[in-house]
Amino acid sequence: MEIVDPNWQAQLEMFVHVLIAVVLGGLVGMEREAVRRPAGVRTYAILSGAACLLVVLTDVIISFFSSESVLSVMRTDPVRVVEAIITGTAFLGAGTIFRHRNNNVEGLTTAASMLLVASVGIAVALDQIYLAVMVTALTLILLRVARKFLTQH
């Protein structure tokens, strides 16, 4: 048994991707927490990091189960991982949406931004880091500008 995994560099690279996703998700979570929304820094950071980790592990899963005997009974489809992330995110987002007796609905922006940070995590996992950073910045700008505009009118 080897003490040092020969694959440690690949795992370190995966960790860096997850770290970037956690930071980007956490930035959106900071904005949501600042306006006292149901999900904050920890939720957004973990969601984005989890989405990233699930996608970067897809290659590991495929190569782990790539023997002839397994391939004959199992089909691998990385898109299924993305579908599972979207489903899980929708479940979390649904928990943030509240309808009040006066028919006002709260939490839709939180739920939508949760979907977005999951997508940012997926983008980071797929090495689309510049895109992930720009989308995070755009989201932060949108959340701030829209709130300022809505509270002034």
C-alpha positions in Angstrom: 0.0 0.0 0.0 1.4 3.4 -1.0 1.5 6.2 1.5 1.2 8.9 -1.1 -1.5 8.5 -3.7 0.0 8.9 -7.2 -3.1 10.8 -8.1 -2.6 13.5 -5.4 -2.0 16.3 -8.0 -5.3 15.6 -9.7 -7.1 15.5 -6.3 -5.4 18.8 -5.4 -6.6 20.3 -8.6 -10.1 19.1 -7.9 -9.9 20.6 -4.4 -8.8 24.0 -5.8 -11.9 23.9 -8.1 -14.2 23.1 -5.2 -12.5 25.9 -3.2 -13.1 28.4 -6.0 -16.7 27.3 -6.2 -17.2 27.7 -2.4 -15.7 31.2 -2.5 -17.9 32.3 -5.4 -21.1 30.8 -3.9 -20.2 32.3 -0.5 -20.0 35.8 -2.1 -23.6 35.5 -3.3 -24.5 34.0 0.1 -23.0 37.1 1.8 -25.2 39.3 -0.2 -28.3 37.2 0.6 -27.4 37.1 4.3 -26.8 40.9 4.4 -30.5 41.3 3.5 -31.6 38.7 6.0 -32.8 36.0 3.5 -33.4 32.4 4.6 -30.2 31.1 3.1 -26.8 32.8 3.6 -23.1 32.4 3.3 -22.8 28.8 4.5 -25.7 27.5 2.5 -24.6 29.1 -0.8 -20.9 28.2 -0.3 -21.8 24.6 0.5 -24.2 24.3 -2.4 -21.8 25.7 -5.0 -19.0 23.5 -3.6 -21.1 20.4 -3.6 -22.2 21.0 -7.2 -18.6 21.4 -8.2 -17.4 18.3 -6.3 -20.1 16.2 -7.8 -19.2 17.2 -11.3 -15.4 16.8 -10.8 -16.0 13.4 -9.4 -17.9 12.3 -12.5 -14.6 11.6 -14.3 -13.3 9.7 -11.3 -16.5 7.6 -11.2 -16.4 6.8 -14.9 -12.8 5.7 -14.8 -13.4 3.7 -11.6 -16.2 1.7 -13.2 -14.6 1.4 -16.6 -13.8 -2.3 -16.6 -15.3 -4.4 -19.4 -17.6 -6.3 -17.0 -19.1 -3.2 -15.5 -19.4 -1.3 -18.8 -21.6 -4.1 -20.1 -24.3 -3.5 -17.5 -23.8 0.2 -16.7 -24.1 3.3 -18.9 -22.3 6.4 -17.8 -23.8 9.8 -18.6 -22.3 12.9 -16.9 -25.4 14.9 -17.7 -27.2 12.8 -15.1 -25.0 14.3 -12.4 -26.0 17.8 -13.5 -29.7 16.7 -13.5 -29.3 15.4 -9.9 -27.7 18.7 -8.9 -30.6 20.7 -10.3 -33.1 18.4 -8.6 -31.4 18.7 -5.2 -31.0 22.5 -5.7 -34.7 22.8 -6.5 -35.5 20.9 -3.3 -33.4 23.3 -1.3 -34.8 26.3 -3.1 -38.4 25.2 -2.5 -37.7 25.3 1.2 -36.9 29.0 1.0 -40.1 30.0 -0.7 -43.0 31.2 1.5 -46.5 32.3 0.6 -48.2 34.5 3.2 -51.9 34.8 3.9 -52.1 38.1 1.8 -50.8 36.1 -1.2 -47.3 37.7 -1.1 -44.6 35.3 -2.0 -41.1 35.5 -0.5 -38.0 33.7 -1.3 -38.1 33.3 -5.0 -35.0 35.3 -5.6 -33.2 33.2 -2.9 -34.3 30.0 -4.7 -33.3 31.4 -8.1 -29.9 32.5 -6.8 -29.4 29.1 -5.2 -29.8 27.5 -8.7 -27.4 30.0 -10.1 -24.6 29.2 -7.5 -25.1 25.5 -8.2 -24.5 26.4 -11.9 -21.4 28.4 -10.9 -20.1 25.3 -9.1 -20.8 23.2 -12.2 -19.0 25.8 -14.4 -15.9 25.8 -12.1 -15.8 22.0 -12.2 -15.8 22.2 -16.0 -12.8 24.6 -15.9 -15.0 27.5 -16.9 -13.6 29.7 -14.1 -13.6 33.0 -15.8 -17.3 32.4 -16.8 -18.1 31.5 -13.2 -16.4 34.6 -11.8 -18.2 36.9 -14.3 -21.6 35.3 -13.6 -21.0 35.6 -9.9 -20.1 39.3 -10.3 -23.2 39.8 -12.6 -25.4 38.1 -10.0 -24.1 40.3 -7.2 -24.6 43.4 -9.3 -28.1 42.4 -10.2 -29.1 41.6 -6.7 -27.8 44.9 -5.4 -29.0 47.1 -8.3 -32.4 45.6 -8.4 -32.9 46.0 -4.6 -31.8 49.7 -4.7 -34.1 50.4 -7.6 -37.0 48.6 -6.0 -36.6 50.3 -2.6 -36.4 53.8 -4.2 -39.7 53.5 -6.2 
